[in-house]
Amino acid sequence: MPTELSNEPRTPQHILVAVAWPYANGSLHLGHIAGAYLPADIFARYHRMAGNRVLMVSGSDTHGTPITVRAEREGRGPQDVVDQFHPEFLRYWQELGISFDLFTSTGTENHEQVTHDIFNRLSERGYIYRGVSQQFFDPQAGRFLPDRYVEGTCPNCGNESARGDQCDSCGRTLDPEDLIKPRSTITGATPEMRDTEHFFFKLSAFQEPLLAWLRSREGWRKHVRNFSIGFVEEGLHDRSITRDLEWGVKLPVEDLGPGKRIYVWFEAVIGYLSASKEWAATRGDPDAWRAWWEDAAARTYYFIGKDNIPFHTIIWPA
């Protein structure tokens, strides 16, 4: 029997297409385009053609440590590196026809304000606290070392080039002190552990809610869902969200004194929200972003690399 088609008008759905934020420390290559940006563009175009209301956002990650690493290696400031590659990214999208509604950066005043708002809300609710941690210090360079300034052997897979935040070989997130035979990427010296005060995000408080939420996910890629559930089942630990840096989003409070910044992996994922708010402001309707973020019927799709899974399925949802 033929199926009758309904003449009832279809209600458009709000679709947020959230695309990975590339570090503004070098040119993009075909792998970047094929891995995240072209698939996202095809997906966004499909939903626009289907009559849905699409908001596709991304931007340059301007505070990643690869930027400061390159800047120091080349004897220039990190902003100079950003100023070189962010315009290059904008040219790529124009020449390739990638249909972003907004491609911005984490270096805007808007992004700092939204990051401060989330920081303050979490702090008011008791999910951010001050604490003393031990961090690697390079005695030759006379400075503390952010995660990516430390390399060593991964304790999980034995990769000898693992970074202090993640092993690209097995995909596990790490802390610098997890590394075997750590070394400074600045001088090659063996770093020392020294006390330093920072703000911590109480990720451990979200252990059970996150596990229940992850188990309820439908439509996710199987390996993403299984990896995320396994990650949480191993136990979540509170994470430092500030670093001893001069480059990055400033803190909204002065409790820790000078030389501290909000760390990139706390503020970079907030970019999806700050970009949505920036897009709304440019349209002259500051509340327009709410349709994609506060409507229960809205849907969000993230186009990212596999090394970014825990940050998008665990830390950002928390």
VEXLODO-732928 format. One record per residue: x, y, z of N, C-alpha, C in turn; residue number from 1. Coordinates in steps of 0.05 Angstrom, whole numbers, padded with zeros to 5 digits, m for minus. Atoms other than C-alpha are relative to their C-alpha. Example, Ala and Ser with C-alpha at 12.3 -4.5 7.8 and 13.67 -1.06 7.14 Angstrom:
BEGIN
((00018,m00024,00000),(00246,m00090,00156),(00018,00024,00000),1)
((m00016,m00024,m00001),(00273,m00021,00143),(m00015,00022,00014),2)
This chain:
BEGIN
((00017,m00024,00000),(00000,00000,00000),(00018,00025,00000),1)
((m00016,m00024,00000),(00027,00069,m00017),(m00004,00016,00026),2)
((00002,m00016,m00024),(00042,00115,00042),(m00009,00028,m00006),3)
((00009,m00027,00005),(00004,00180,00045),(00020,00020,00012),4)
((m00017,m00021,m00010),(00047,00241,00052),(m00016,00022,00014),5)
((00014,m00020,m00016),(00026,00291,00105),(00004,00028,m00013),6)
((m00002,m00027,00010),(00010,00361,00082),(00005,00020,00022),7)
((m00006,m00017,m00023),(00024,00388,00152),(00027,00013,m00004),8)
((m00027,m00013,00003),(00080,00440,00150),(00019,m00011,00021),9)
((m00020,00011,m00017),(00144,00413,00180),(00013,00023,00016),10)
((m00013,m00020,m00017),(00173,00451,00239),(00030,m00001,m00003),11)
((m00029,00000,00003),(00245,00472,00225),(00014,m00006,00026),12)
((m00015,00006,m00024),(00296,00446,00274),(00025,00017,00001),13)
((m00024,m00015,m00003),(00353,00486,00303),(00024,m00020,00002),14)
((m00023,00017,00002),(00419,00452,00285),(00025,00016,00004),15)
((m00026,m00013,m00004),(00485,00476,00315),(00022,m00019,m00010),16)
((m00023,00015,00011),(00545,00452,00275),(00025,00013,00012),17)
((m00023,m00010,m00016),(00605,00461,00322),(00025,m00014,m00011),18)
((m00023,00012,00014),(00671,00451,00286),(00025,00006,00015),19)
((m00025,m00002,m00015),(00740,00440,00316),(00014,00027,m00006),20)
((m00015,m00026,00002),(00781,00503,00330),(00030,m00006,m00005),21)
((m00028,00006,00005),(00849,00498,00296),(00019,00019,00014),22)
((m00021,m00017,m00011),(00911,00524,00331),(00010,00018,m00022),23)
((m00010,m00019,00020),(00934,00587,00296),(00030,00001,00002),24)
((m00029,00002,m00002),(01006,00563,00296),(00013,m00010,m00026),25)
((m00011,00010,00025),(01014,00538,00224),(m00022,m00003,m00020),26)
((00020,00003,00021),(00980,00527,00158),(m00015,m00026,00003),27)
((00015,00025,00000),(00925,00476,00152),(00008,m00017,m00024),28)
((m00006,00018,00023),(00932,00415,00106),(m00024,m00016,m00008),29)
((00023,00014,00010),(00887,00368,00069),(m00013,m00017,00021),30)
((00011,00016,m00021),(00879,00324,00130),(m00020,00015,00017),31)
((00018,m00017,m00015),(00848,00382,00168),(m00026,00004,m00015),32)
((00024,m00006,00016),(00800,00398,00112),(m00017,m00025,m00002),33)
((00015,00024,00004),(00779,00326,00099),(m00011,m00011,00027),34)
((00007,00012,m00025),(00776,00308,00173),(m00023,00015,00014),35)
((00020,m00015,m00016),(00732,00364,00201),(m00016,00021,m00016),36)
((00013,m00024,00011),(00716,00424,00157),(m00017,m00006,m00024),37)
((00017,00007,00023),(00691,00394,00092),(m00025,m00017,00008),38)
((00024,00015,m00010),(00646,00342,00127),(m00020,00018,00014),39)
((00018,m00019,m00014),(00618,00397,00171),(m00016,00017,m00019),40)
((00013,m00017,00020),(00603,00440,00111),(m00021,m00015,m00015),41)
((00019,00017,00014),(00568,00384,00074),(m00025,m00004,00018),42)
((00021,00005,m00019),(00527,00369,00136),(m00018,00025,00004),43)
((00014,m00025,m00004),(00508,00442,00147),(m00017,00007,m00025),44)
((00015,m00006,00025),(00488,00451,00074),(m00024,m00018,m00003),45)
((00023,00019,00001),(00444,00389,00077),(m00023,00010,00017),46)
((00021,m00008,m00018),(00406,00415,00137),(m00012,00027,m00009),47)
((00012,m00025,00010),(00397,00484,00106),(m00019,m00006,m00023),48)
((00017,00008,00023),(00369,00451,00043),(m00026,m00013,00010),49)
((00023,00015,m00011),(00323,00409,00087),(m00019,00019,00015),50)
((00018,m00019,m00012),(00294,00473,00116),(00006,00005,00029),51)
((m00007,m00004,m00028),(00328,00471,00184),(00016,00026,00004),52)
((m00014,m00025,m00006),(00358,00531,00218),(00027,m00007,00011),53)
((m00028,00008,m00006),(00433,00520,00219),(00017,00023,00010),54)
((m00021,m00018,m00009),(00486,00556,00259),(00026,m00015,00001),55)
((m00026,00014,00002),(00556,00534,00240),(00022,00019,00009),56)
((m00020,m00018,m00011),(00612,00564,00282),(00026,m00015,00006),57)
((m00026,00010,m00008),(00685,00555,00296),(00018,00025,00002),58)
((m00019,m00022,m00001),(00748,00598,00302),(00028,m00010,00005),59)
((m00028,00006,m00005),(00822,00600,00312),(00005,m00002,00030),60)
((m00009,00003,m00028),(00848,00574,00379),(00026,00016,00002),61)
((m00023,m00017,m00001),(00896,00630,00395),(00018,m00003,00025),62)
((m00015,00002,m00026),(00920,00607,00464),(00013,m00027,00004),63)
((m00013,00027,m00003),(00945,00536,00451),(00030,00003,00003),64)
((m00029,m00002,m00005),(01015,00524,00475),(00017,m00005,m00026),65)
((m00015,00002,00024),(01037,00503,00404),(00006,00028,m00012),66)
((m00005,m00027,00010),(01031,00578,00388),(00024,00012,00014),67)
((m00022,m00012,m00015),(01077,00600,00444),(00026,m00015,m00005),68)
((m00024,00016,00007),(01125,00543,00427),(00012,00011,m00026),69)
((m00010,m00010,00025),(01131,00568,00356),(00011,00028,00003),70)
((m00009,m00027,m00004),(01136,00640,00377),(00027,00002,00013),71)
((m00025,00000,m00014),(01193,00626,00425),(00022,m00011,m00018),72)
((m00020,00012,00018),(01229,00583,00373),(00008,00021,m00021),73)
((m00005,m00019,00021),(01224,00640,00322),(00007,00027,00010),74)
((m00008,m00026,m00011),(01239,00697,00370),(m00020,00022,m00004),75)
((00021,m00021,00003),(01173,00733,00363),(m00022,m00005,00020),76)
((00022,00002,m00019),(01109,00744,00403),(m00021,m00019,m00010),77)
((00021,00018,00008),(01051,00695,00403),(m00022,00014,m00017),78)
((00020,m00014,00016),(01004,00749,00376),(00009,00003,m00029),79)
((m00011,m00002,00028),(01050,00756,00315),(m00007,m00026,m00015),80)
((00006,00026,00013),(01040,00681,00301),(m00030,m00001,m00006),81)
((00029,00000,00004),(00964,00688,00309),(m00007,00018,m00024),82)
((00006,m00019,00022),(00963,00749,00263),(00009,m00010,m00027),83)
((m00008,00011,00026),(00999,00709,00210),(m00020,m00021,m00010),84)
((00015,00023,00009),(00955,00647,00209),(m00031,00003,00001),85)
((00030,m00004,m00001),(00884,00670,00229),(m00010,00011,m00027),86)
((00010,m00009,00026),(00876,00711,00165),(00003,m00021,m00022),87)
((m00003,00021,00020),(00903,00652,00126),(m00023,m00020,00001),88)
((00023,00018,m00003),(00848,00608,00155),(m00025,00012,m00013),89)
((00023,m00013,00012),(00796,00659,00134),(00001,m00001,m00030),90)
((m00003,00002,00030),(00823,00658,00063),(m00006,m00028,m00009),91)
((00006,00028,00007),(00819,00581,00062),(m00030,m00003,m00003),92)
((00029,00004,00000),(00745,00583,00079),(m00013,00014,m00024),93)
((00011,m00015,00023),(00731,00635,00026),(00006,m00014,m00026),94)
((m00008,00013,00026),(00769,00599,m00029),(m00012,m00027,m00003),95)
((00011,00027,00002),(00741,00531,m00011),(m00031,00000,00002),96)
((00029,m00003,m00002),(00670,00557,m00001),(m00012,m00013,00025),97)
((00010,00011,m00025),(00664,00531,00071),(m00019,00021,00012),98)
((00021,m00019,m00006),(00599,00562,00095),(m00004,00005,00030),99)
((00003,m00008,m00028),(00613,00584,00166),(m00020,00023,00003),100)
((00016,m00024,m00007),(00561,00630,00196),(00018,00019,00015),101)
((m00020,m00017,m00013),(00619,00655,00239),(00025,m00017,00005),102)
((m00026,00012,m00008),(00693,00637,00243),(00015,00023,00013),103)
((m00011,m00021,m00016),(00722,00678,00299),(00027,m00009,00012),104)
((m00024,00009,m00014),(00778,00668,00349),(m00004,00002,00030),105)
((00002,m00001,m00029),(00789,00657,00424),(00015,00025,00011),106)
((m00014,m00025,m00008),(00827,00724,00425),(m00018,00024,00002),107)
((00018,m00023,m00001),(00764,00767,00426),(m00008,00008,00028),108)
((00010,m00009,m00026),(00737,00808,00483),(m00025,m00015,00007),109)
((00025,00016,m00005),(00671,00771,00475),(00007,m00027,00012),110)
((m00007,00026,m00010),(00705,00704,00486),(00010,00001,00029),111)
((m00010,m00003,m00027),(00740,00729,00548),(m00024,00004,00019),112)
((00023,m00006,m00017),(00674,00755,00576),(m00017,m00026,00006),113)
((00016,00025,m00003),(00637,00689,00564),(00016,m00020,00017),114)
((m00016,00017,m00016),(00695,00650,00594),(m00001,00008,00029),115)
((00002,m00010,m00028),(00694,00694,00656),(m00027,m00006,00012),116)
((00027,00006,m00010),(00619,00684,00662),(m00002,m00029,00009),117)
((00002,00029,m00007),(00625,00608,00662),(00018,m00005,00024),118)
((m00018,00003,m00023),(00685,00612,00710),(m00014,00009,00025),119)
((00013,m00011,m00024),(00646,00655,00758),(m00024,m00017,00009),120)
((00023,00017,m00007),(00583,00612,00755),(00008,m00026,00013),121)
((m00010,00025,m00012),(00622,00549,00769),(00011,00005,00028),122)
((m00012,m00007,m00026),(00659,00583,00825),(m00021,00005,00021),123)
((00022,m00006,m00018),(00594,00608,00857),(m00013,m00026,00010),124)
((00013,00025,m00006),(00568,00537,00856),(00019,m00020,00014),125)
((m00019,00017,m00014),(00630,00508,00889),(00015,m00019,m00017),126)
((m00013,00019,00018),(00658,00473,00828),(00028,00010,m00009),127)
((m00028,m00010,00004),(00722,00516,00825),(00011,00007,00027),128)
((m00013,m00006,m00026),(00770,00520,00883),(00030,00004,m00004),129)
((m00029,m00005,00000),(00840,00542,00899),(00015,m00024,00012),130)
((m00016,00022,m00012),(00893,00490,00912),(00029,00002,m00009),131)
((m00029,00001,00006),(00968,00478,00912),(00006,m00026,m00014),132)
((m00008,00024,00015),(00995,00430,00861),(00030,00001,m00005),133)
((m00028,00001,00009),(01064,00408,00840),(00000,00000,m00030),134)
((m00003,m00002,00029),(01084,00428,00771),(00029,00000,m00008),135)
((m00027,00001,00009),(01146,00416,00731),(00012,00028,m00004),136)
((m00015,m00025,00002),(01198,00472,00733),(00026,m00006,m00014),137)
((m00025,00004,00014),(01256,00478,00685),(00021,00017,00014),138)
((m00020,m00015,m00014),(01316,00498,00727),(00019,00016,m00018),139)
((m00018,m00015,00019),(01357,00519,00666),(m00014,00024,m00011),140)
((00015,m00023,00011),(01302,00563,00637),(m00011,00018,00022),141)
((00010,m00015,m00022),(01279,00586,00706),(m00029,00006,m00002),142)
((00029,m00005,00004),(01205,00577,00691),(m00016,m00026,00003),143)
((00018,00022,m00001),(01146,00532,00703),(m00007,m00009,m00029),144)
((00005,00011,00027),(01128,00487,00644),(m00029,m00009,m00003),145)
((00027,00010,00007),(01057,00482,00617),(00002,m00028,m00012),146)
((00001,00028,00008),(01035,00413,00596),(00016,m00007,m00025),147)
((m00013,00007,00026),(01060,00415,00524),(00029,00008,m00001),148)
((m00029,m00006,m00001),(01128,00441,00546),(00015,m00024,00013),149)
((m00012,00024,m00012),(01140,00372,00576),(m00006,m00024,m00018),150)
((00003,00024,00015),(01152,00309,00536),(00013,m00023,00015),151)
((m00011,00023,m00012),(01168,00238,00556),(m00013,m00025,m00010),152)
((00011,00026,00008),(01147,00165,00552),(m00027,m00004,00012),153)
((00028,00005,m00009),(01073,00149,00556),(m00001,m00025,00018),154)
((00001,00023,m00018),(01059,00103,00615),(m00020,m00021,m00009),155)
((00020,00019,00009),(01002,00070,00577),(00009,m00017,m00024),156)
((m00007,00014,00025),(01032,00052,00509),(00030,00000,m00006),157)
((m00028,00000,00005),(01106,00067,00514),(00010,00020,m00021),158)
((m00009,m00020,00020),(01107,00123,00462),(00019,00019,00013),159)
((m00021,m00016,m00012),(01171,00161,00476),(m00003,00030,m00006),160)
((00004,m00028,00007),(01144,00227,00447),(m00027,00010,00010),161)
((00025,m00009,m00011),(01082,00235,00490),(00003,00028,00012),162)
((00000,m00026,m00012),(01064,00305,00512),(m00011,00000,00028),163)
((00009,m00001,m00028),(01047,00328,00582),(m00030,00002,00003),164)
((00029,m00001,m00002),(00973,00334,00565),(m00013,m00024,m00014),165)
((00013,00021,00016),(00962,00276,00517),(00021,m00016,m00015),166)
((m00017,00017,00018),(00993,00218,00480),(m00014,m00003,m00026),167)
((00013,00002,00026),(00979,00222,00406),(00000,m00028,m00011),168)
((m00001,00028,00009),(00996,00148,00398),(m00025,m00016,00009),169)
((00023,00016,m00011),(00942,00118,00444),(m00024,00017,00006),170)
((00023,m00018,m00004),(00898,00180,00452),(m00007,00006,00029),171)
((00007,m00005,m00028),(00899,00180,00528),(00008,00028,00009),172)
((m00007,m00025,m00012),(00897,00246,00565),(00019,m00005,00023),173)
((m00021,00004,m00020),(00956,00255,00613),(00004,00026,00016),174)
((m00011,m00022,m00015),(00984,00300,00666),(00030,m00002,m00003),175)
((m00029,00002,00004),(01058,00318,00659),(00014,m00019,00019),176)
((m00013,00018,m00019),(01076,00279,00722),(m00004,m00029,m00006),177)
((00005,00028,00008),(01048,00216,00689),(00023,m00011,m00017),178)
((m00020,00008,00019),(01105,00216,00639),(00024,m00014,00013),179)
((m00025,00014,m00008),(01165,00169,00646),(00023,00015,m00014),180)
((m00023,m00015,00009),(01232,00204,00638),(m00008,00027,m00014),181)
((00009,m00026,00012),(01202,00274,00628),(00024,00018,m00007),182)
((m00021,m00019,00008),(01243,00327,00593),(m00013,00027,m00009),183)
((00010,m00026,00008),(01234,00401,00580),(00004,00003,m00030),184)
((m00004,m00005,00029),(01221,00419,00507),(00015,00025,m00005),185)
((m00014,m00024,00004),(01255,00485,00519),(00030,m00005,00000),186)
((m00029,00004,m00003),(01324,00462,00543),(00008,m00029,m00001),187)
((m00006,00029,m00001),(01319,00386,00544),(00008,m00010,00028),188)
((m00007,00007,m00028),(01333,00388,00619),(m00021,m00017,00013),189)
((00019,00015,m00016),(01300,00341,00668),(m00013,00019,00019),190)
((00014,m00020,m00017),(01247,00384,00702),(m00003,m00009,00029),191)
((00004,00006,m00028),(01238,00389,00777),(m00029,00007,00008),192)
((00026,m00006,m00010),(01172,00388,00815),(00001,00022,00021),193)
((00002,m00021,m00020),(01155,00452,00852),(m00029,00007,00005),194)
((00027,m00007,m00007),(01094,00477,00888),(m00009,00026,m00014),195)
((00011,m00023,00012),(01049,00527,00853),(m00030,00000,00005),196)
((00029,m00001,m00007),(00978,00552,00869),(m00016,00005,m00025),197)
((00017,m00002,00024),(00923,00545,00818),(m00030,m00004,00007),198)
((00028,00006,m00003),(00848,00541,00809),(m00005,m00028,m00013),199)
((00007,00027,00009),(00818,00471,00800),(m00030,m00002,m00006),200)
((00028,00006,00007),(00754,00448,00766),(m00007,m00026,00013),201)
((00007,00024,m00015),(00718,00397,00810),(m00014,m00020,m00019),202)
((00010,00019,00019),(00709,00347,00754),(m00010,m00025,00013),203)
((00008,00025,m00014),(00703,00290,00804),(m00029,00001,00009),204)
((00028,m00002,m00009),(00635,00317,00826),(m00020,m00009,m00021),205)
((00018,00007,00022),(00606,00299,00758),(00003,m00029,m00009),206)
((m00004,00028,00006),(00627,00226,00759),(m00026,m00015,m00007),207)
((00024,00016,00004),(00558,00194,00767),(m00019,00013,m00020),208)
((00018,m00012,00020),(00516,00246,00728),(00011,m00004,m00029),209)
((m00011,00003,00027),(00564,00242,00669),(m00002,m00029,m00010),210)
((00002,00028,00008),(00564,00166,00669),(m00028,m00007,m00008),211)
((00027,00006,00007),(00489,00163,00669),(m00008,00014,m00027),212)
((00005,m00015,00025),(00486,00216,00614),(00012,m00014,m00024),213)
((m00014,00013,00022),(00537,00181,00570),(m00014,m00027,m00007),214)
((00013,00025,00006),(00501,00114,00577),(m00027,00004,m00014),215)
((00026,m00005,00012),(00437,00147,00553),(00003,00011,m00029),216)
((m00004,m00012,00026),(00469,00175,00489),(m00008,m00019,m00022),217)
((00007,00016,00024),(00439,00151,00423),(00010,00015,m00024),218)
((m00008,m00013,00024),(00465,00164,00354),(00030,00007,m00001),219)
((m00029,m00004,00000),(00538,00171,00376),(00014,m00022,m00014),220)
((m00017,00021,00011),(00593,00133,00341),(00007,m00019,00023),221)
((m00003,00020,m00021),(00602,00069,00380),(00026,00003,00015),222)
((m00026,m00002,m00014),(00676,00078,00394),(00002,00025,00017),223)
((00000,m00025,m00016),(00665,00149,00419),(m00014,m00004,00026),224)
((00016,00005,m00024),(00611,00127,00467),(00015,m00019,00019),225)
((m00013,00020,m00017),(00650,00067,00492),(00025,00012,00013),226)
((m00024,m00013,m00011),(00715,00106,00500),(m00007,00019,00023),227)
((00007,m00020,m00020),(00680,00161,00539),(m00010,m00013,00026),228)
((00010,00014,m00023),(00643,00113,00585),(00024,m00013,00016),229)
((m00023,00012,m00012),(00708,00075,00598),(00017,00020,00015),230)
((m00016,m00022,m00012),(00744,00140,00613),(m00011,00008,00027),231)
((00013,m00009,m00025),(00693,00160,00666),(00000,m00022,00020),232)
((00001,00023,m00018),(00688,00090,00696),(00027,m00003,00015),233)
((m00026,00001,m00013),(00763,00094,00711),(00003,00019,00023),234)
((00000,m00020,m00022),(00748,00153,00757),(00009,00027,m00010),235)
((m00007,m00027,00008),(00748,00227,00744),(00015,00015,00023),236)
((m00016,m00015,m00019),(00798,00272,00778),(m00002,00030,m00005),237)
((00001,m00029,00003),(00796,00347,00791),(00024,00009,m00017),238)
((m00021,m00009,00018),(00836,00385,00739),(00006,00030,00004),239)
((m00009,m00027,m00001),(00877,00448,00744),(m00009,00015,m00025),240)
((00009,m00015,00023),(00847,00502,00699),(00015,00026,m00004),241)
((m00018,m00023,00004),(00901,00555,00706),(00028,m00010,m00003),242)
((m00028,00007,00004),(00974,00555,00688),(00017,00025,00006),243)
((m00020,m00022,m00004),(01037,00597,00702),(00008,00009,m00028),244)
((m00004,m00010,00027),(01033,00634,00636),(m00005,00030,m00002),245)
((00006,m00028,00006),(01033,00704,00608),(m00018,00003,m00024),246)
((00016,00000,00024),(00993,00685,00546),(m00025,m00016,00004),247)
((00025,00014,m00003),(00920,00667,00550),(m00021,00018,00011),248)
((00022,m00016,m00011),(00853,00690,00577),(00006,00007,00029),249)
((m00006,m00009,m00028),(00863,00731,00641),(m00021,m00011,00019),250)
((00019,00009,m00020),(00830,00709,00705),(m00019,00023,00008),251)
((00019,m00021,m00009),(00767,00746,00728),(00005,00009,00029),252)
((m00007,m00007,m00027),(00796,00748,00798),(00030,00002,00003),253)
((m00029,m00004,m00003),(00865,00767,00825),(00011,m00016,00024),254)
((m00008,00015,m00024),(00869,00716,00881),(00028,m00013,m00002),255)
((m00025,00015,00003),(00929,00680,00852),(00025,00017,m00005),256)
((m00023,m00018,00006),(00972,00741,00837),(00007,00000,m00029),257)
((m00007,m00003,00028),(01008,00757,00772),(00011,m00026,m00012),258)
((m00013,00022,00014),(01033,00708,00720),(m00017,m00024,m00002),259)
((00018,00023,00003),(00971,00663,00718),(m00020,00006,m00022),260)
((00020,m00002,00021),(00924,00651,00660),(m00019,m00024,00001),261)
((00018,00023,00003),(00863,00607,00648),(00011,m00017,m00022),262)
((m00013,00018,00019),(00889,00546,00613),(m00018,m00006,m00024),263)
((00013,00002,00026),(00870,00533,00541),(m00022,m00021,m00001),264)
((00020,00022,00002),(00833,00467,00552),(m00025,00006,00017),265)
((00024,m00009,m00013),(00784,00502,00599),(m00015,00019,m00018),266)
((00014,m00021,00015),(00769,00561,00554),(m00005,m00005,m00029),267)
((00003,00004,00029),(00777,00534,00483),(m00027,m00011,m00007),268)
((00026,00012,00007),(00714,00491,00485),(m00023,00019,00005),269)
((00021,m00020,m00005),(00675,00550,00512),(m00004,00017,m00025),270)
((00002,m00015,00025),(00688,00580,00443),(m00025,m00006,m00016),271)
((00025,00006,00015),(00627,00544,00414),(m00023,00018,00010),272)
((00020,m00017,m00011),(00583,00584,00461),(00006,00029,m00005),273)
((m00007,m00029,00004),(00621,00650,00456),(m00003,00007,m00029),274)
((00003,m00006,00028),(00621,00645,00380),(m00030,00003,m00007),275)
((00029,m00003,00004),(00545,00634,00381),(m00010,00027,00009),276)
((00009,m00026,m00011),(00536,00695,00424),(00011,00023,m00017),277)
((m00012,m00021,00017),(00583,00736,00380),(m00016,00002,m00026),278)
((00016,00000,00024),(00543,00715,00318),(m00026,00014,00005),279)
((00025,m00013,m00007),(00479,00737,00352),(00003,00030,00002),280)
((m00004,m00028,m00004),(00508,00804,00370),(00005,00014,m00027),281)
((m00005,m00012,00026),(00531,00816,00298),(m00026,00003,m00016),282)
((00026,m00001,00014),(00459,00805,00275),(m00018,00021,00013),283)
((00016,m00020,m00014),(00434,00858,00323),(m00022,m00012,00017),284)
((00019,00014,m00017),(00395,00806,00363),(00016,m00016,00020),285)
((m00018,00013,m00020),(00438,00789,00425),(m00010,m00026,00012),286)
((00012,00025,m00012),(00390,00734,00448),(m00004,m00022,m00021),287)
((00006,00020,00021),(00387,00697,00381),(00014,m00027,00005),288)
((m00015,00025,m00005),(00438,00645,00405),(m00016,m00020,00016),289)
((00015,00017,m00019),(00389,00618,00456),(m00016,m00022,m00014),290)
((00016,00020,00014),(00349,00580,00403),(00016,m00025,m00005),291)
((m00017,00023,00005),(00409,00534,00392),(00010,m00012,00026),292)
((m00012,00009,m00025),(00430,00528,00465),(m00020,m00006,00022),293)
((00019,00004,m00021),(00367,00529,00507),(m00026,m00014,m00008),294)
((00024,00014,00010),(00314,00496,00464),(00006,m00030,00002),295)
((m00004,00029,m00004),(00307,00422,00484),(m00001,m00015,m00026),296)
((00003,00013,00026),(00289,00405,00412),(00024,00005,m00019),297)
((m00023,m00006,00016),(00353,00435,00384),(00020,m00023,00001),298)
((m00021,00021,00002),(00410,00389,00363),(00027,00012,m00006),299)
((m00028,m00009,00004),(00485,00399,00367),(00017,m00023,m00011),300)
((m00018,00020,00012),(00536,00362,00324),(00028,00011,00000),301)
((m00028,m00008,m00002),(00611,00366,00337),(00016,m00014,m00021),302)
((m00018,00012,00019),(00661,00355,00282),(00029,00005,00010),303)
((m00026,m00003,m00013),(00728,00342,00315),(00018,m00024,m00007),304)
((m00018,00022,00002),(00790,00298,00313),(m00002,m00019,00024),305)
((00003,00019,m00022),(00793,00235,00355),(00016,00006,00025),306)
((m00016,m00007,m00023),(00846,00264,00400),(m00015,00020,00018),307)
((00015,m00019,m00016),(00794,00315,00424),(m00025,m00012,00013),308)
((00025,00013,m00010),(00741,00264,00446),(m00005,00006,00030),309)
((00007,m00004,m00028),(00748,00269,00522),(m00006,00029,00008),310)
((00005,m00028,m00006),(00748,00345,00521),(m00029,00007,m00008),311)
((00027,m00006,00009),(00682,00345,00483),(m00022,m00018,00011),312)
((00021,00019,m00011),(00646,00285,00514),(00001,m00001,00030),313)
((m00002,00001,m00029),(00669,00294,00586),(00003,00028,00013),314)
((m00006,m00026,m00013),(00700,00361,00605),(m00020,00021,m00007),315)
((00018,m00021,00009),(00656,00406,00563),(m00029,m00005,00010),316)
((00027,00005,m00011),(00590,00371,00582),(m00001,00005,00030),317)
((00000,m00006,m00029),(00611,00375,00656),(m00002,00030,00005),318)
